[in-house]
Amino acid sequence: MQALIIEDEKPSARRLQRMLEKLKVDVIATLHGVEEATEWFLQNEHPEIIFLDIQLSDGLSFEIFENVEIKSAIIFTTAYDEYALKAFKLNSVDYLLKPIDDEELAAAMQKFYQNSAAINGGLSVQNLKSIFNLNTSEHRKRFTVQVGQHIKLINVEEISCFSSENKSTYIHTLDKRNYPLDISLEKLENELSSENFFRINRQCIVNISAIEDIVAYSNSRLRINLKSFCEFPLIVSREKVKDFKQWLA
């Protein structure tokens, strides 16, 4: 069994590859963007199955299908529950919500094996757009996190901030809970509404509705106090202060 991974988050791609290798699936390549994947498909024999993230570093993954006819089976690996729930309705496309666990991956592969005879003919750009109702102008409305064996939905209105620590990203909610998130702050910046969220420094993105107080801090910086959050000081970096004030206005 040969598989291809298309995922722009390299740690996620490496983790998925290790999980697939445990299931005796041979990952022949790991790609990270639309352009790279398109070129690869034009030059190589297509694998039996593709593990495909929806949003890649240089665009949406359905753009690949505008230039290449792909007949491989596809399992989407996504943090977007609204897209995944629509994909669930199709027998020819499975999905895995991030963060992926071993049991879910094994079940998805079992589904592929059982239905491989029916997974033929490929996916068109129109089908992909219809399945996921993709619109680049829309921003994230919710996130999915895994709590034990359960998938929890968190609406953006419930989030006080996102933080990055030791190369990991976390959601901090207004009810004083924290959840790991398999996505970088850089990617989050592009997916969140700039009207409601602002990246105050390299480690933190805050929700304007969660701001309780703003205090002058040393070296022309600002300190933010958020509702129900006191884990560590939130400091607006000096180079961000001007943009932050304009954002507040």
N, C-alpha and C positions, 0 to 999 in steps of 0.2 A: 504494500500500500504506500503510495507516494503522495505527499501533501506539500502545499505551498502556504507560507504565512505572509500576509501583507498587513503590517502593523507598524505605525510610526513611533510608538513607545518601545524603545529597544529592550528595556527590562521586561516588559510584558511579553514581547516576542520571544525572548530567551526562556522565560518561564513556561510559556506555552509549548515551545519546542521540547523542553525537558519532559513535560507532561505527556506529549505525544509519543516521545521515544519510549516511555514506560509502557505505552499501549502498542508498541511494535509498529509505529507509523514512522516512515522514513521522510523527514523534512528535507526536501531537495534544495530549498532556497528560502531565505527570509528577506522580504522587500519592505521598503519603508515609505514609499510615496507613489503617487499616481503616475508620474513620468517614468520612474524607474520600473514600475510594474508593467506599464504599457510596452516599453522597450523589451522587457524580458519575455512577455507573451509573444511578441512578434518574432523572437529569435529562438525560442525553445518549445519543445513539446509540452503540452499542457498536462498537468498532473490529474489524478483522479478526484482530488478534493482540494479546496482552497479555504483557508481560514482568513476571513477578511474583516478588517475594522472598517467602520463607516466613514469616519472623518480622519483623513490622513494629513500629513504635514503640508502638502501642496494642493489640497483640494478634497473633494468628496469622492469616495471610491467608485461611484457609478460612472464617473468620467472615464474610467478605464474601458468600459464597455462601449464607449462611443467610437473607439478606434480599433477594438479587437473583439472578435466573436469568440466567446468562451463557452465551452460545453462542460466544463468541470462542475462537479457538485460544489456548492458553496455553503459554508457555515459562517454566519456573521458573528463576530466577537465585538460586543458593543456595550457601552455604558448607558445607552439611550433606551430606557424601557419602553418609551412610546413607539419607537421603531421596532423593537424586538417583539412587542405584543402583536403588532401587525404581521411580522414575519412568521409568527407562530401559526398563523392560519394557513400557511402554504406547506404542502407536503414536501415540496422540492427544496425548501430552504429551512434550515434549522438556525438557531441562534443561541449564543451563550452570553449571559449578562456578566460583565466584569464586576468584581474579581471572580475569575473562573475557578471552580474547584474540580478535583479529580473525578468525583462521581458524576458531575454534570457533563464533563468532557467524555467520559466513558459512555454515558447514556446517549450523547449526541452521535458518537461513532457507531454505536450499536444501531441507532436509527438509520444512519447512512448505509450500513451493511444490509439492513433489512429492506431498504427501499432503493438500493442502488440501480435496480433495473428500471425504476420509474424516473430516475434523475437523468434525463437526457434532453438534448435540444437547446440547452443554454438559457441564459437570461438576457433579455433585451434591455436597452436603456429605459424604454418606456415602462417595462415591468418593474424595474428597480425603483424608478421614481414613483410609480403607483403604489408599490409595496410600502415604501418608507415615507412617502409624501414629503420629500426633502425640500426644504426651502432655506437657502443660505441666509436670508434676512431674519429668520427666527432665532431666538436665543433659548438657552436651556431653561426649562420650566421646573424640572425636577431632576434628582439624581437617584441612582440605585446603589445601595450598599448591602453587603452581606453580613448578617448577624447570625452566627452559627450556621444552621442549615436553612435559614430564612433570608428572603430578599426584602429589604425595607425601602420604601419610597420616601424621599425627603424633598419636599417642595422648596424652591429657592426662598420663599417667604419665611421659612423656618430656620434659615441659615444666618448666623451672625458673621462668620468669616471662614476663610480657607487658610490653612497654614502649611508651610513646608518645613520639615525637620528631618535631618539625617536621610535626605534623598527620598523621603516619603511625604505624601500629601494627606491632609486631614480636613474633614468637614467638622466645624464646630456649630452646634445648633443652639437655639435660644433656650432650650430646656436643659442646657449644660451637659450635653452628650457629645462625644467625639467619635468619628468613624473614619477609618482609612479609606482613601479613594485612589483608584488606579489611574491617575491622570496628573500631568504636571501643571504647575501654576501658569506656565506659558500657554499651554493649550486652553486652560480655563479662561484666561483673559479674552480669548477669541470667541468663547462660547457663552459668556455671561453678558448681560445687558450692561453697557457702559454707563447707563443712566442710574443703575442701582448698585453696581459694584466697582470698586476702585482698588488697584494694587498699590498699597502705600509704601512697600519696600520689596526686597527680593524674597521675603519669607511670608508675605501675608496679603490677602485680598479681603476687603471688608465690605459689608452690606450697609448702605447708607441708612436704612431703616433701623439698624441695630446700634447706631451711634448714640451714646447717651451724653457724652461730654468730650470737648476738645480743649487741651491745655497746652500753653506754650512750654516748650522743652528746650534743653540746652542746644547750642550750636544752630540756632534758627530752625530747629525742628519742632514737630508737634507730637503730643502724646494723645492717643485716642482711648477713651473708655467706652467699652461696648456693654450693652445690656447682657447680664448673665454670663460674662466672660471675664476671668481674672487670672488666667493660667500664666501669662507672661505679658510684659509691657508691649503695647502696640505703638510703634514710633513711625511717624511719617518721615522718610528720609529727606534730607535737605533738598536734593534735586527734584523731589516729588511735591514739595510743599506748594509751589505756585500752581501746578496743575490740580492739586487736591483742592485748593481754595476755589478755583474756577469750577471744579466738579460740584462742590457744595452749592455754588450759586445757581 
